[in-house]
């Protein structure tokens, strides 16, 4: 079984935090598991064939945290680039049962949504604070997408 199924070119800048050098990614990685440990092939500022990292994705940033210290602290602020070896493909969004049922009843095909669209809509739905707000948002999503041609 392969140790990774995909490769993703990444780049960013090095940041020093609490005595550790972190690799901050330019642009947030979405659709990837966070807190996942994987391998980075670092090309610059130094060439390191295998760096074990943990992917940490927050609201607005993704950080690769080396599991072992491999970069000198004086390199903080420098640009870096490399290839992230992804152990699996992008996480497909999971359509909640209540939304899937309402969409099916209205003839809306949730399988045709782009990943970005699905993530946006599912985040909107997941932020509903009560059952009534959730039901209202499901209705809005189905109505909006049902009117597309």
Secondary structure, DSSP 8 states (H G I E B T S, - for coil): --S-SEEEEEEEEEEEETTEEEEEESS---SS-TTEEEEEEEEESS-EEEEEEEEEE-SS-EEEEESS--S-GGGTT-EEEEEEEESS--------HHHHHHHHHTT--GGGS-HHHHHHHHHHHHT--SHHHHHHHHHHHHHHHHT--
